[in-house]
Amino acid sequence: MARVPYVDDRTNPELKPVADRIRSERGGKVLNLYRVLLNSPKLAEAWLHLFTVIRQQCQLPAQYRELVIMAVAVMNRADYEYRHHVPIALAAGLTQAQIDDLPRWRQSSLFDAAQRAVLDYAESMTRDIQVPDAVFEALYLHLDSRTIVELTATIAGYNLVSRVLEALKVDHE
């Protein structure tokens, strides 16, 4: 059970504009994450905007985006985030075997050099905050400045997602 109430946007006309945007940008429904966020309508609106940009308007390849989202979910033990992104990750080109190997990606032979650099960067950002120069330099061999900034925002953003989900104990739909 979530630690704060799930908001039913249909009982509060003030929430209609943001709830309608959530529905239009997130497959026609308001997921439990957004039902929790609707306790603060302005925050829910800003959150929607940020994650719409991250997921739909950046040039970062979808495979790298979903790889780091899944890796962050695994590292943070954020099951809600993990379950929601498995089908998206598969559609982006990751394999189920790669997803299954994320907890032991360093020992796995299923990731190429670019994916390994992306995973190393995500792990450094998530676990240590400060990224060693060697990790960043390895990443720069595969991505340009724009996509590195977008990757960094994606990793940071999905650490935010998992922390909110876990702190508030948001339930699966």
N, C-alpha and C positions, 0 to 999 in steps of 0.2 A: 504494500500500500504506500502510495506517495506520501511524503511528509507535509505537503501542502495540497490544498484542494485542486482537483481538476476543474477548470472553468468550462461551463457550458456556454459557449458564445451565443447560442440562440436565445438565452434568457436575458441578455444584456445588449441593447441596441448600440451602445457605445463601441462595442467590440466588432460590430458587423463589418466595417471597412477592412480592418486588419485580418479578421477571420476569412473574409471573402478572398483576400490576396493569398492567404495561406492555402486555401483550397485550390485556387487557380494555379499556384506554383508548386504544389506538393501533391498532385494526383487526386484532387477532389475531396480530400478529407483533412481533418485537423487531428494530427497524431497526438499522443499523450504528451510528448515533449512540448508541443505548442500549447496544449491545454494547461500545462503547468506555467509556461511563460506568460500566458494570457492573464495571470494574476497581476502582471505589470504590462499593460497594453503597449506602452511606448517601447519598452525593452523587447517585447515580442516582435514589434514592427522592425526595429533596428536589427535584431537577430535574423529575421527573415531576409532582410536586404543583404546583410553581410554574407550569409550562407548561400543565397542565390548567386551573388557575384562569384564566390569561391567555386561553387559547383557548376555554374552554367555560363559564366562570362569571362573566364580566364583562359589563357592559352596553354596552361599546363596540361600535358596529355592526360586524358582520363585514367589511363592505366596507372600512372604515377600517383595521381590524386587518390584513387581508390586503394592503392597499395599502402600509402601512408595512413589513410583513414583506418584501414583494417589493422595496421600495425599499432597505431595509437590505441585502438579499442582493445587489442590483445594485451598491450603493456599495462593499460589502466584497468583491465578486467571489467570493461564496460560492455556487458552482454547486450544491452538494448542497442547500442551503437553498432556492435558487431553484427547482430542479426539483421538489422535494417540494411546494412551495406553489403552483405554477401551477394545478393542478386545483382546489385549495381556493380560490384567488383567483377563478377563473372561476365556481365555484359560489356565491361570495359576491357576484357581480354585476359584477365587473370584466370588461372585454372584453379579448380578445387584443391588440387594437390599443393599449389603454391599457398593458398589460403591456409590449408592445414599445416603447412610447414612454417608459418610465420613465427611461432614461438621459438623455433630453432633455426631461423633463417641463416645464421652464420655457418652452420654445419650443412645446410642444404645445397644441393647442386641444381636446384630448380630456378635460381635467380641469376640473371646475367649481370655483367659488371655495372651497368647503369642502375638497375634495380637494387643492387647491393649498396651502391653509393647513396641512393635515395633512402634505403632502409637504415643505413648507418647514421645518416643525418637526422632522420626522424627519431631514432633511438637516443642520439645525443641531445637533441632538443627536449625530448620528453623526460628522460631520466636525469640528465646532468645540467640542463639549461644552457650552459656554456658549450659551444661547439668547438672542438679542437681544430686548429688550422689544417691539419692533415685530412680530417673528415671533410671540411669545406672544399679544400683543393681537389679532392677526389670527385666531389659532386660537380665542381666547375668543369671537369673534363667532359661532362655529359649534358649539362644544361647551361643556358645563357642567363644573363642577369635577370631578365624579366621572369623567366620560369622559376628561377631560384627564389625570387621574392614571392611569387605565387605559391610555390611549394612551402616556403616558410610560413606564410599566412595560413595555408591549409593545415599544416601540422599544429600550429598554435591554436587555430580555430577549433580543430577537433579535439585537442586537449581540453579546451573550454567546454565543448559539448559533453565529453565523458565526465568531466568534473561536476557539471550541473546534473546530469543524469544520475550519477552515483550518489552525490550529496543529498539530493532530493528523493532518491529511491523511486524514480519514475518507472512505472510498470509497463510491461509489454502490452500491446493492444490485444 
